[in-house]
Amino acid sequence: MPSSWRPSLARLLPANPARYDGPLLSFWVAIAWLVVITVRSCIHLLAPDGGAQSIATIDVTGIAGGSNIVAIFGQWGAIQLLLALLLWALLLRWRGTVPLVLLVFTLEPVVRGLAGHLKPVTTMGTAPGAEINWLVLPVMAFFLYLSLCPKRS
């Protein structure tokens, strides 16, 4: 746990990115969430329907453009996987970037939610991403805050 609950924004871009001196719990939460993100990206990339119908409940059968939706989901998975690999490199090689990675995890559901609001998708049910989107936000925000506080010596 932190020695002080006063966060320092300077920790987002630390002078020594190899050294992380925040609470280890934030580091392990970032690792756990990155495992979820990596699995999610592989599903979008490798699943026959990209997860569009089987997970996101988007009807892609018998509609014009259904194969395009599947293709876009696959491409989205490829981009997600590249981002996940970059975040793995940051977390494992430069642990001082834990707060920066947690900031990305905090902003991602907000930006995805905004995109979904601006360009809504019609689904047959509620996709898991839509269900957990707003649960992830406060959790990641808390661990971001925690990571910005110095840990006890």
N, C-alpha and C positions, 0 to 999 in steps of 0.2 A: 504494500500500500504506500501511498505517497507520504513524504515527510511534510509537504505543504500542499494545500489544495488550491494554490494560486498558480494557474497555468501560465506558461511562457510561450507565446507564439513563435519565438525564435527557434523553438524546437522543431518547427515544421521543416525548416531548412538548416539543419545543424552545421556548425563549423567542421565537426568531425563526424561524417555520416557513418563511419564504421562503429561508432560507440553509441549505444542506447542506454540511457541512465534513468529511464522511466520504469514504472511498475511492469514486471514480467507478464502479469495477467493480460495486459493490453497486447503484448507481443503474441501470446498464445491464442487470444481471441482473433487477432488478425490472421494467424496461420489457419485456424479452424475455418474462418469465413472464406479464406482463399481456396481451401480445399473444395468447399461448396461451389465457388465460382468456377473453378477448374472443371469439376464434374459437369456443371451446367453447360459450360462452353463445349465440352466434348459431346454431350447429348445433342446440342443444336447442330454441331458439325457432322456427327456420325449417324444419328437416327435417320431411318429412311424418309420420314416426313419432317425432319429437323426439329421435331417436338411440336410443330405447329398445331397438328390436330390431336395427337396423342397426349400432349401435356397442356398446351395453351388453349385447347378446345376451339380452334379456328377451323371452320368447315373448309377443307381444301379439295374434297371429292366432288366431281361433277360440276364444278363451277369454273367459269372462265378465269384464268389467272391463278388457279390453284397450284399449278406447278411452279409458278413464279414466286408464290408465297413460300413454298417449301425451299426454293433456291435462296431466297432472301434469308430465311432462318438459318440455312447452312452457312451462308456467308457471314451472318451475324455471329454464329458460333466460332468461325475462324478468327474474326476480329476479337471476340471475347477471349479466345485462347491466347492470342498474341499479348493482349493486355495482362492476362493472368501470368504468363511467363515473365513479363517485365516486372510485375509486382512480386513474383517469387524471387527474382534476382535482387530486387531492392531489399526484401525482408531478410533473405538469407545471407547476402553479401554485405549490405549496408544497413545494419539493424537500427541505426540512428534515424532511418526514414520511416520507422513505425508510425509516428504521428501523421506523416504525409500520406502513407498508404491508408490509414484509418480515415483521413479526410476524404480521400477518393471513395472509400466505402460509404461514407456518410452522404456525400453529394450524389452518388450514383442513383439511389432510389428517388431522390428529389428530381433529378434531371429526367429520369425515365418516367416518373409520374407526370411531369410537365409535358413531355413528348406525347404521352398517352392522352393527356387532356387536349392538346392541340390537334392531335391526329388519332382519334379514338378508333379502336379495333372492335368489330362485332365478333363476339364469341358465343359458343353454345353453353358455356359455363364460366366459372371463375378460374383463371389460370393461377397456379401456385405462386408465380412471381407477383401477381397483383395482390394476392392475399398477404404475403409476408413483406411486401414492399414497405409498408408503413410500420411494421414491427421492427424491421431492421434499422430504420432511421434513428429512433431514440437509443437503441442498444449501441450502435456504432458511434453516435454522438457522445454517449457516456464514456465509451472506451477511448475515443479521441481526446476528450477532456482529461481523462485519467492519464493518458500517455504524455500529455503536455505538462504534467506535474512531476517534480523530482521524486524519486523513490527514497525510502528510508535507507540510511547507510547500514 
